[in-house]
Amino acid sequence: MGRRSGGLTKKLCWNCKISIQGNELHNKDYTTLKQIGEDLGISYNRVFELSTKGRKKYTTFKYEPKVTITNLKELSTTPKTPINSPKLEENIEI
């Protein structure tokens, strides 16, 4: 269940970083993957592949840019203890 097309969401959900040999060329937050594609001039499908790490690199060059697209929600969440699991501080006897 994604967002509706044409939604008016203003929440920043994606971060796009582009670097070449450690020199950062682009680092910006976006609300949708479509906006990333429009800003960079690439298709939505290519942006989606980069965000899910779906397609492996098929060419490598010395000066090829490294493009990293990450979901901001993944960066801000911390691992949670499942509801039915015991807490780490409790002593459990078996």
Secondary structure, DSSP 8 states (H G I E B T S, - for coil): ----TT-------EEEEEEETTEEEEEEEES-HHHHHHHHT--HHHHHHHHHT-S--S---TT--EEEEEEHHHHH------TTS--TTS----
